[in-house]
Amino acid sequence: MKKINLLVLLTVLSMILVSCTDADNKDKKKNQALLDSNVHSMTVKSSIDEVVSITDRKLIEQFAEAIHSAQFDSGQLDIKAPDYVATVQLEDSESDIFSFWIKGEHEGLFIKSGRNGHYRLPGTAKAALLALFQSDEQQAEHNNLNINEKIKKITLATSLTHGAVNPEVTAEYTDNKQIEAFVRAIDTAEQIQGILNTSTPNYDIVLISANKEYAFHLWINETSEQAMVMNVKETHTGYTLTKKSTAELKEIIFTESNFKELKFRAERNSNGDLVAKPIGLLEDNYMMNGGPVVKLKGILYHTIHFFYGDHNAINALVARDPSTDDVHVKWSDKLSSSKNLRNNAFMSSYNMLFPLDEEHLLFLESELTEKAGQYHLSSYNVNTGTVERLRENFWPLTEEYDYIYQFQWNADEQKLFMQSYLGNVWFFDLKTGKDEIHLLKYQVIPHSTSGAPSLFLSPTFERFVHDDESGQLTFYNKKGVSLRKVPLPADQYVPSEKIKWNPAGTIAWMDLAEAERNRILDIDIDYSKIAPQKINFYNPDGLLIGSILAEAGHEGAALEVAGWIDANVAVIKFYTVELKDVERLGLNVKDESYYLYDVSKNKKGSTFKSIPSNATITLDRQRDSIEANENIIVDFKEITYLKEK
């Protein structure tokens, strides 16, 4: 019984296999019989009645190869009218008619008249037929392998999406050799077989002639071996650039040698703000930092530091007229080698800008070459655009890197103070010309949590205090004469800004507190601020003239000088502090009140819940000295001039 069942099973399997083989053979015969070998010509008509005639034997063979790669499906199609109808004329005057659905998202289907069922094309065959069915004019437009017109300019923009060109151009190329390289790259590109599903392109490029524009998406980066282009109108057909052309385009796009001059293109954004971006460099190739802003005669002036490529940098004075949408570079200097001993100064000393008078701006002018250079204290005339050197070549740079660490401007007295990192100190008197210069004497303390700054200048410029890391501070007059030394208590906290001055420059003071975590209000690599328990007051020569203490017996009690009513009367803020978290730094400040204190008389006065409106507020010079300009925002890639409210 088991033997009989086995024989029956084998017989059934054999019949199934034979049936499958016959079906496969039938499918193959259907494909083999799709097209007679004796084809004379073809006529292809599109859905919009465009007609293409094909007589070339190689093109007819491509057609035959494409349709014979299809798979037969016995199902009947019920879809819209075909994209193309191909009439194949045979040598014996008979003809075959094929209908194709191959455009857009169609999978790639066709039928042959008089046949049941339909055929499914592979992606490569679909792409081949799409290309074959294009007219000569369409081939030139869509494949763009035949740019016959003379290209005058090429624009490049960061691509945002397939099928459209970003209008915000980031680079323009008008040099004939560069244009030839782009055209050659496209002319020699080879089509990629198949329907492509690509990521967002890197760039949009537009080749512009006198009469026409050719728009492409471009996939290329600094590590590309072979880039790819795609016509913006054809989002599924791509072309591979040769390795040589890829290298040429990388040289053009990604090297800063093509960047000749800093200029800005400014446009309004959707908020109505004016946004300025540099012309001629891609966003990946540069960054910007902003400096102070001065408004003179209705024009906004500000400094920027522009870094691009490999150790290339530009310091510039930029102007924006609120009545226009133009942004202009009024002065600039370029440094192209980090081997220049003045490199560090160039990178860090660009952000000095003051109004000298109603027509002039005071700034630090560099004049650098690849290996040498000078620095001048100069003025910029906003009427004429000319630069005048007020103190020429004033800065004797050594082989060590140096830069301007801090500066202050006294507009009433026309005096400028500057200290460099290596300890050069200048007191420039632009009214009388009687300057005081101290070279390499008052060096900045290297970074530490209680170090910088190391020089504390009075508002009148008549006195300054220097910390030389000897454990004591020294009071000096502006001529550099030592007046008195003040010891720093080793077992107590003193904030980074060790000495502060009242606005009149007649009283200095020092904050002190126990060396405990619950006394640190703020701290980073070169800055610390404390909740003081004691304040010592000094006269301009460093003589101690009085002290005040926080409330005795009150845990967490603190006090500080919040402002000044006049040269003698300080506004004292008193409060309590407590740790926010026992595991982390940071204090809660509460129970704030204020009272007046006459330093000269050592006398406490009235108490207030808020600081008096007529008080001059004490600034934290390290955090508050450079005022933020709310009208201009300079980020790494662009300058935004906010719309006036």
Secondary structure, 3 states (H helix, E strand, C coil): CHHHHHHHHHHHHHHHHHHHHHHHHHHHHHHHCCCCCCEEEEEEEECCCCEEEECCHHHHHHHHHHHHCCEEECCCCCCCCCCEEEEEEECCCCEEEEEEECCCCCCCEEEECCCCCEEECCHHHHHHHHHHCCCHHHHHHHHCCCCCCCEEEEEEEECCCCCCCCCCCCEEECCHHHHHHHHHHHHCCEECCCCCCCCCCCEEEEEEECCCEEEEEEECCCCCCCCEEEECCCCCCCEECCHHHHHHHHHHHHCHHHCCCCCEEEEECCCCCEEEEECCCCHHHEEEEEEEEEEECCEEEEEEEEEECCCEEEEEEEEECCCCCCEEEEEEEEECCCCCCCHHHHHHCCCCEEECCCCEEEEEEEEECCCCEEEEEEEEECCCCCEEEEECCCCCCCCCCCCEEEEEEECCCCEEEEEECCCCEEEEECCCCCCEEECCCCCCCCCCCCCCCCEEECCCCCEEEEECCCCEEEEEECCCCEEEEEECCCCEECCCCCCEECCCCCCEEEEEEECCHHHEEEEECCEEEECCCEEEEECCCCCEEEEEECCCCCCCEEEEEEEECCCCEEEEEEEEEEEEECCEEEEEEEEEEEEEEECCCCEEEEEECCCCCCCEECCCHHHHCCCCCCCEEECCCCEEECCCC
